[in-house]
Amino acid sequence: MYEILSKKTLNATVEQMEIKAPFVAKRAKAGQFIILRVDENGERVPLTIADYDREKGSITIIYQIIGKSTQKLSQLHEGDALADFVGPLGKPSEIDDVKKAIVVGGGVGCAIALPVVKALSKAGKEVTAITGFREASLVILEDQFKHYTKDYHLFTDDGSKGSKGFVTQGLEACLKENKDIDCVYAIGPLPMMKFVSLLTEKYGVKTIVSMNPIMIDGTGMCGGCRLTVGGETKFACIDGPEFDGHLVDFDEALMRNSIYEKSQKHQEESCHLLEKEVQID
């Protein structure tokens, strides 16, 4: 069993947990992920490693409460334990050949962007971070991004915090001012990563995106997380989750993800109805 050492609310639907998992923490690196089960009857939930502490033997995860499994996870508290916690899985972020980078995070994807920023910063790289959210109430990890970056730019769609607009606006301004950017890392919703990649391709800047398709076993056996990259089939769990953004077939990935949207919406509505029934009782 994997004990929950701490739990923190980041916004109305996003929470952070620190889990006791010494064997995972011993080998964890930025860009990798874990798969957990809340209980013995639970589904397998893949989550990117938000942070790790090798001395403490702990892994930090950040998740959005969006379906049945994350609702069950949210109901646990410090001192409780998870049934399974497997990892680290996937390939670590490639940072060795980078001297100057821009990391772009969107929404909950910022939880995945932060460990990349941290790894780059600790390796002595020059890092600029650009994050985007719909509104001020959804902003997460702002202080951490400021701590690990040379420059930090925050955008909100409605202008309620930071600059009004989208991350692509901030990214283009940075690319115009800095001609020596080695790499852009983009992590967030598929449409955001698609348009970031289109923009950086125009400037000829290498771009790495972190893909998060539907995943079941995390070992390449089920094929659920398949993507087309450079005309070839790849699996996010073993070949990624990071890929060359200029080679990813985003339109195909968007189409495959849309298949599950109706089912997810139905699940969310069912959960809300259940909550109302519990409140009435």
C-alpha positions, 0 to 999 in steps of 0.5 A, spaced: 500 500 500 502 506 498 501 512 503 498 519 502 503 523 505 500 530 504 494 533 500 493 540 497 487 543 493 490 547 488 484 550 485 476 548 485 478 542 481 485 540 481 489 537 487 496 535 489 498 529 493 505 526 495 505 519 495 510 514 499 513 510 493 521 509 495 522 505 489 519 509 484 522 516 487 529 512 486 528 512 479 523 518 477 525 523 472 522 529 469 517 527 463 515 520 466 509 518 469 506 513 474 499 509 473 495 508 480 489 504 482 485 507 488 483 501 490 483 493 488 477 494 484 479 501 481 481 502 474 488 504 472 489 511 472 496 514 468 498 521 471 505 525 470 510 525 475 509 532 478 515 532 483 519 527 486 524 526 493 529 521 493 531 522 500 524 522 502 522 516 498 516 520 495 512 522 488 508 528 487 502 527 483 497 533 480 490 531 478 484 534 475 477 531 479 473 530 472 471 522 472 469 517 477 476 515 479 479 522 480 473 523 484 474 517 488 482 519 489 479 526 491 475 522 497 482 520 500 486 524 505 493 524 508 494 517 512 490 513 507 493 509 502 493 507 494 492 500 492 497 500 486 502 505 484 507 503 478 512 507 475 516 510 473 514 509 466 515 512 459 521 516 457 524 522 461 525 529 458 531 530 453 534 536 456 542 535 455 543 538 448 538 544 450 542 551 453 536 556 452 529 553 452 521 556 453 516 551 456 509 552 454 504 550 459 496 550 458 491 549 464 492 542 468 498 541 463 502 546 467 503 540 472 507 536 467 510 543 465 513 544 471 518 538 472 521 540 465 522 547 467 525 544 474 529 539 470 532 544 465 533 550 471 537 545 475 541 543 469 543 550 468 539 551 462 536 558 461 529 557 461 523 562 460 516 559 462 509 561 459 503 558 462 495 559 460 489 559 463 481 560 462 481 565 468 484 567 475 481 562 479 484 556 475 491 558 475 496 553 479 503 553 481 505 560 479 510 561 485 513 555 483 514 557 475 517 564 478 522 560 482 525 556 477 525 561 471 529 567 468 522 569 465 515 567 467 509 570 463 502 568 465 496 569 460 488 568 462 483 568 456 479 573 460 485 578 462 483 576 470 490 575 471 497 576 468 496 578 460 489 577 456 490 572 451 493 566 449 500 562 450 501 563 442 501 570 443 507 570 448 511 565 445 511 569 438 513 575 442 519 571 445 521 567 439 522 574 436 526 577 441 530 571 442 533 568 436 537 563 440 532 558 443 534 551 442 527 548 444 520 549 446 516 544 450 509 545 449 504 541 454 497 542 455 490 541 451 491 538 444 489 544 440 494 548 444 500 544 442 498 543 435 498 551 434 504 552 438 507 547 434 505 550 427 508 557 430 515 554 432 515 550 425 515 557 422 520 560 426 524 553 425 525 552 432 525 544 435 519 543 439 517 537 444 510 536 446 507 531 451 502 527 449 496 524 453 492 519 449 487 514 452 492 509 456 490 502 459 496 498 461 502 503 460 507 497 457 505 498 449 501 492 449 494 494 449 495 499 443 490 504 446 495 510 446 497 509 439 499 516 435 502 517 428 508 521 428 512 522 422 508 517 418 509 511 423 505 509 429 508 510 436 505 509 443 505 514 448 507 509 454 513 506 451 515 511 445 513 517 449 510 521 452 514 526 449 514 527 441 517 532 436 511 536 435 512 538 428 511 530 426 505 529 430 499 528 427 494 532 431 488 532 427 488 524 428 489 525 435 484 530 436 479 525 432 481 519 437 480 523 443 473 526 441 471 519 441 471 519 448 468 525 450 461 523 449 462 517 454 466 522 459 460 527 459 455 522 460 460 519 466 460 526 469 453 528 469 452 521 472 457 523 478 453 530 479 446 526 479 449 521 484 452 527 488 445 531 488 441 524 491 446 524 496 445 531 498 437 530 498 438 523 502 
